[in-house]
Amino acid sequence: MSITAVIPAEGLMSCWKSPSNIALIKYWGKHGQQLPRNASLSITLNQAYTVTRVRAVPSADPGNGPNLTFRFEGELQTAFATRIGEFLRSVTPWLEFLKDVDLSVETGNNFPHSAGIASSASGMSALALCLCSLDARIRGVEEEDPETFRKASFIARIGSGSACRSVYGGFTVWGEHTDVPGSSDEYAVPLENEYQSAFGVLHDSILIVDPGTKKVSSRAGHGLMNGHPYAALRFEEAGKNLSKLMKALESGDWDLFARITEHEALSLHAMMLTSDPWFVLMHPNTLRIIEEIKNFRKQTGAKVCFTLDAGPNIHLIYPAAELELVVPLLKSLEPFCHNGQQIHDTIGEGPVKLTCR
């Protein structure tokens, strides 16, 4: 069937808002086409998100697409367009309509770039959801069917590994793991409801130590796990820690939750320190903040812990019930943040389909 039979001349549009996420159980090291060496577990955020709008129109040169126009926050972006074009060509085997269309993609974040929030996770998940919604509409299936979300997670993973987790809200697992039914290396799965409410609503206050671009990209860091002397032990440890964290979520054991979450963050950076060549992404103020959090918890008994991604910025995790107690800590940490910058978010319910305009 010709694409013009299902896509009108004025085109089809899809628009999604998709949030970022922060991994508590880290994946570091991958193989194949963006497949993880170990399973990871994340919380999907609420307020830090990307909004993406995609319009597909029949191409004047069908079979050779997709032809792409890409705008980021209103501006044409050649470098981004090149990367997105490569991604689109790589996923055409699963989204066949792409080869017969011209695409216009407009996207933007509601948070600053390099703010310790994974913009690739929110951005690629929003784009994947738009594409899979269009694909579902063209094939005459339900756009928000579970299979469409699974396909979107699969497609998002090819663009950015962590993006596959942002397709779902709450706690999400990516990577095959014996304790998570239906888990897969190819897409993420949401945890069942009993894991979503043990601590109530979790807050994530992101403490911006350095807003600049990382000296070593995550892609390069993942590559250094190939041949890393401690890689096999790290992958095994991550699997065990995921099991322990799930038990903590189910039972409401905050001490276990905090211990595993912090250990995972420090293990991630330990792999960087022991890579060949080695590299350091934490800054002096990162370590100062960690010590302050540790001392505050010892003095007050507050349910609070930290995690880090592959960068210097701290994510302070705590239940909503602890907010009043944690406010003085946040205030005391401002001198260690770049211009006092902190971004406050909570665990969220996942992406939202928007009305296109």
C-alpha positions as CSV (number, residue, x, y, z in Angstrom):
1,M,0.0,0.0,0.0
2,S,1.3,3.5,-0.9
3,I,2.1,5.7,2.0
4,T,-0.1,8.4,0.5
5,A,-3.1,6.1,1.0
6,V,-2.6,6.3,4.8
7,I,-0.9,9.7,5.3
8,P,-2.7,12.7,3.9
9,A,-0.9,15.4,1.9
10,E,-0.9,17.7,5.0
11,G,0.6,14.9,7.0
12,L,0.1,13.2,10.4
13,M,1.3,14.7,13.7
14,S,2.2,13.3,17.1
15,C,3.3,15.1,20.2
16,W,4.6,13.7,23.5
17,K,6.0,14.9,26.8
18,S,8.5,12.5,28.3
19,P,10.5,12.8,31.5
20,S,14.0,12.0,32.3
21,N,15.0,9.4,34.9
22,I,17.8,8.7,37.4
23,A,19.2,5.2,37.8
24,L,19.5,3.8,41.3
25,I,21.0,0.5,40.1
26,K,23.5,1.6,37.4
27,Y,24.4,0.1,34.1
28,W,27.9,0.7,33.0
29,G,29.1,-1.3,30.0
30,K,27.2,-2.3,26.9
31,H,27.4,-4.5,23.9
32,G,25.8,-5.1,20.5
33,Q,23.2,-2.5,19.6
34,Q,22.8,-0.6,22.8
35,L,22.4,-3.7,25.0
36,P,23.3,-3.5,28.7
37,R,25.9,-5.7,30.4
38,N,23.8,-5.7,33.6
39,A,20.2,-4.8,34.5
40,S,19.5,-1.3,35.9
41,L,16.6,0.1,38.0
42,S,15.6,3.8,37.8
43,I,13.0,6.3,39.0
44,T,11.2,8.3,36.4
45,L,11.1,12.0,37.2
46,N,8.1,14.3,37.0
47,Q,9.1,17.9,36.3
48,A,12.2,17.4,34.2
49,Y,10.9,16.6,30.7
50,T,11.2,17.0,26.9
51,V,8.3,17.9,24.7
52,T,8.6,16.7,21.1
53,R,6.4,17.2,18.1
54,V,6.8,15.2,14.9
55,R,5.0,15.7,11.5
56,A,5.3,13.1,8.8
57,V,4.2,13.9,5.2
58,P,4.5,11.7,2.1
59,S,7.9,12.1,0.5
60,A,8.4,13.2,-3.1
61,D,11.1,10.6,-3.2
62,P,9.6,7.5,-1.5
63,G,11.8,4.7,-0.5
64,N,14.8,6.9,0.2
65,G,13.7,8.6,3.4
66,P,13.4,9.8,6.0
67,N,14.2,13.3,5.0
68,L,14.5,15.4,8.2
69,T,14.1,18.9,9.4
70,F,15.1,19.2,13.0
71,R,14.6,22.1,15.4
72,F,15.8,22.2,19.0
73,E,14.1,24.9,21.1
74,G,13.0,26.7,18.0
75,E,16.4,26.7,16.2
76,L,17.6,24.6,13.3
77,Q,20.4,22.4,14.6
78,T,22.7,20.7,12.1
79,A,24.7,18.7,14.6
80,F,21.6,17.3,16.3
81,A,20.0,16.7,13.0
82,T,22.9,14.5,11.8
83,R,22.6,12.3,14.9
84,I,18.9,12.1,14.7
85,G,19.1,11.3,11.0
86,E,21.4,8.4,11.8
87,F,19.1,7.2,14.5
88,L,16.1,7.3,12.2
89,R,17.8,5.3,9.5
90,S,18.9,2.7,12.1
91,V,15.3,2.1,13.3
92,T,13.6,2.0,9.8
93,P,13.5,-1.8,9.9
94,W,11.0,-1.6,12.7
95,L,9.3,1.6,11.5
96,E,8.9,1.0,7.8
97,F,6.9,4.1,7.1
98,L,10.0,6.3,7.7
99,K,11.6,5.4,4.4
100,D,8.6,7.0,2.6
101,V,8.2,10.2,4.5
102,D,9.6,13.6,5.2
103,L,9.8,14.4,8.9
104,S,9.7,17.7,10.8
105,V,10.9,17.3,14.4
106,E,10.6,20.1,16.9
107,T,11.8,19.4,20.4
108,G,12.8,21.2,23.6
109,N,13.6,20.7,27.3
110,N,12.1,22.5,30.3
111,F,15.5,22.1,32.1
112,P,18.9,23.5,31.4
113,H,21.4,21.4,29.3
114,S,24.1,19.7,31.4
115,A,22.2,20.2,34.6
116,G,22.7,16.7,35.9
117,I,19.5,15.5,34.2
118,A,19.7,13.0,31.4
119,S,18.4,15.0,28.4
120,S,19.1,12.1,26.1
121,A,16.8,9.9,28.1
122,S,13.9,12.4,28.0
123,G,14.6,13.5,24.4
124,M,15.0,10.1,22.8
125,S,12.0,8.6,24.7
126,A,9.8,11.5,23.6
127,L,10.9,11.0,19.9
128,A,10.4,7.3,20.1
129,L,6.9,7.7,21.5
130,C,6.0,10.2,18.7
131,L,7.3,7.8,16.0
132,C,5.6,4.7,17.5
133,S,2.3,6.6,17.8
134,L,2.5,7.5,14.1
135,D,3.4,3.9,13.3
136,A,0.5,2.6,15.3
137,R,-1.9,5.1,13.6
138,I,-0.7,4.1,10.1
139,R,-1.1,0.4,10.9
140,G,-4.5,1.0,12.4
141,V,-3.6,-0.1,16.0
142,E,-4.1,1.6,19.4
143,E,-1.5,4.3,20.0
144,E,-1.4,3.8,23.7
145,D,-1.6,0.0,23.7
146,P,1.0,-1.8,25.9
147,E,2.7,-3.2,22.9
148,T,3.1,0.3,21.5
149,F,4.9,1.4,24.7
150,R,7.1,-1.7,24.6
151,K,8.0,-0.9,21.0
152,A,8.7,2.7,21.9
153,S,11.0,1.5,24.7
154,F,12.8,-0.7,22.2
155,I,13.2,2.1,19.7
156,A,14.3,4.6,22.4
157,R,17.0,2.2,23.6
158,I,18.6,2.3,20.2
159,G,19.0,6.0,20.4
160,S,20.0,6.2,24.1
161,G,20.2,3.2,26.4
162,S,18.7,5.0,29.5
163,A,15.9,6.5,27.3
164,C,14.1,3.1,27.2
165,R,13.4,3.5,31.0
166,S,11.7,6.9,30.5
167,V,8.8,5.4,28.5
168,Y,7.3,4.3,31.9
169,G,6.6,6.0,35.1
170,G,7.6,5.1,38.7
171,F,10.3,2.4,39.1
172,T,11.5,0.9,35.9
173,V,13.9,-2.0,35.1
174,W,16.0,-2.4,32.0
175,G,17.9,-5.6,31.4
176,E,17.1,-9.2,31.9
177,H,16.9,-10.1,35.6
178,T,15.6,-13.3,37.3
179,D,13.6,-11.3,39.9
180,V,11.7,-9.2,37.3
181,P,9.2,-11.1,35.2
182,G,9.2,-10.1,31.6
183,S,12.4,-8.1,31.9
184,S,14.6,-7.9,28.8
185,D,17.8,-6.4,27.5
186,E,15.9,-5.0,24.5
187,Y,13.4,-2.8,26.4
188,A,12.4,-1.6,29.8
189,V,9.5,-2.8,32.0
190,P,7.8,-1.0,34.9
191,L,7.8,-2.6,38.3
192,E,4.5,-3.8,39.7
193,N,2.5,-1.4,42.0
194,E,3.7,-2.9,45.3
195,Y,7.1,-1.4,44.5
196,Q,5.7,2.0,43.8
197,S,4.4,3.1,47.2
198,A,6.5,1.7,50.0
199,F,8.1,5.0,50.7
200,G,5.3,7.2,49.4
201,V,6.3,9.9,46.9
202,L,10.1,10.1,46.5
203,H,11.7,13.5,46.0
204,D,14.9,14.1,43.9
205,S,16.7,17.4,44.6
206,I,19.4,17.8,42.0
207,L,22.4,19.7,43.4
208,I,24.3,21.3,40.5
209,V,28.0,21.2,41.3
210,D,29.1,21.9,37.7
211,P,26.7,22.8,34.9
212,G,29.4,22.3,32.2
213,T,29.8,19.4,29.7
214,K,31.5,16.3,31.1
215,K,35.2,15.8,30.2
216,V,34.5,12.2,29.2
217,S,31.3,11.2,27.4
218,S,29.1,8.3,28.8
219,R,29.7,6.5,25.4
220,A,33.4,6.6,25.9
221,G,33.0,5.5,29.6
222,H,30.9,2.6,28.6
223,G,33.5,1.5,26.1
224,L,36.2,1.5,28.8
225,M,34.3,-1.4,30.5
226,N,35.5,-3.7,27.7
227,G,38.5,-5.4,29.2
228,H,38.1,-3.6,32.5
229,P,39.8,-5.8,35.2
230,Y,36.8,-5.5,37.5
231,A,34.0,-5.6,34.9
232,A,32.7,-9.1,35.5
233,L,32.5,-8.6,39.3
234,R,30.8,-5.2,38.8
235,F,28.1,-6.8,36.5
236,E,27.5,-9.6,39.0
237,E,27.3,-7.1,41.9
238,A,24.8,-4.9,40.1
239,G,22.5,-7.9,39.6
240,K,22.7,-8.8,43.4
241,N,22.1,-5.1,44.3
242,L,19.0,-4.9,42.2
243,S,17.5,-7.9,44.0
244,K,18.3,-6.2,47.4
245,L,16.9,-2.9,46.3
246,M,13.6,-4.5,45.2
247,K,13.4,-6.1,48.6
248,A,13.9,-2.7,50.2
249,L,11.2,-1.2,48.1
250,E,8.7,-4.0,48.9
251,S,9.4,-4.0,52.6
252,G,9.9,-0.2,53.1
253,D,13.4,-0.8,54.5
254,W,14.9,2.7,54.0
255,D,18.3,1.8,55.5
256,L,18.8,-1.0,53.0
257,F,17.5,1.3,50.2
258,A,19.9,4.1,51.0
259,R,22.9,1.7,51.5
260,I,22.4,0.1,48.1
261,T,21.6,3.3,46.3
262,E,24.8,5.0,47.6
263,H,27.0,2.0,47.0
264,E,25.8,1.8,43.4
265,A,26.7,5.4,42.8
266,L,30.1,5.1,44.3
267,S,30.7,1.8,42.5
268,L,29.9,3.5,39.2
269,H,32.6,6.1,39.8
270,A,35.0,3.5,41.1
271,M,34.8,1.9,37.6
272,M,35.8,5.2,36.1
273,L,38.7,5.6,38.5
274,T,40.0,2.1,37.7
275,S,39.5,2.2,33.9
276,D,42.5,2.4,31.6
277,P,42.8,5.3,30.9
278,W,41.2,6.4,34.2
279,F,39.1,9.4,34.6
280,V,37.5,11.4,37.4
281,L,34.0,13.0,37.0
282,M,33.4,13.9,40.7
283,H,34.6,17.4,41.8
284,P,35.8,18.5,45.2
285,N,32.4,19.9,46.1
286,T,30.8,16.6,45.1
287,L,32.7,15.0,47.9
288,R,31.9,17.8,50.3
289,I,28.2,17.4,49.6
290,I,28.5,13.6,50.2
291,E,30.1,14.2,53.5
292,E,27.5,16.7,54.5
293,I,24.7,14.3,53.7
294,K,26.3,11.6,55.6
295,N,26.8,13.8,58.7
296,F,23.3,15.2,58.5
297,R,21.8,11.7,58.4
298,K,23.9,10.6,61.4
299,Q,22.9,13.7,63.4
300,T,19.1,13.8,62.5
301,G,18.2,10.2,61.5
302,A,16.6,11.7,58.4
303,K,15.6,9.3,55.6
304,V,17.8,10.8,52.9
305,C,20.5,9.4,50.5
306,F,22.3,10.4,47.4
307,T,23.1,9.0,44.0
308,L,25.1,10.3,41.0
309,D,25.1,9.7,37.3
310,A,28.3,9.8,35.2
311,G,29.0,13.4,36.3
312,P,29.7,15.6,39.3
313,N,26.1,16.5,40.3
314,I,24.3,15.0,43.2
315,H,20.8,13.6,43.3
316,L,19.4,13.9,46.8
317,I,16.7,11.2,47.3
318,Y,14.2,11.3,50.2
319,P,10.5,10.6,50.9
320,A,8.0,13.4,50.8
321,A,7.4,12.9,54.5
322,E,11.0,14.0,55.1
323,L,10.8,17.3,53.2
324,E,10.5,19.6,56.2
325,L,13.4,17.9,57.9
326,V,15.5,18.0,54.7
327,V,15.0,21.7,53.8
328,P,17.7,23.0,56.2
329,L,20.1,20.5,54.6
330,L,19.3,21.8,51.2
331,K,19.9,25.3,52.4
332,S,23.3,24.4,53.9
333,L,24.4,22.7,50.7
334,E,23.8,25.8,48.5
335,P,27.4,27.1,48.9
336,F,28.7,23.9,47.3
337,C,26.4,24.2,44.3
338,H,27.2,26.3,41.2
339,N,25.6,29.7,42.0
340,G,23.6,27.8,44.6
341,Q,21.7,26.0,41.9
342,Q,19.3,23.2,42.9
343,I,16.5,21.6,40.9
344,H,13.7,20.0,42.8
345,D,11.7,17.1,41.4
346,T,9.7,14.0,42.4
347,I,9.1,10.6,41.0
348,G,6.5,10.8,38.2
349,E,3.9,8.8,36.4
350,G,5.7,8.8,33.0
351,P,5.1,10.2,29.5
352,V,1.9,12.1,28.5
353,K,0.5,12.3,25.0
354,L,-0.2,15.9,24.1
355,T,-2.6,17.6,21.6
356,C,-0.6,18.7,18.6
357,R,-0.9,22.4,17.6
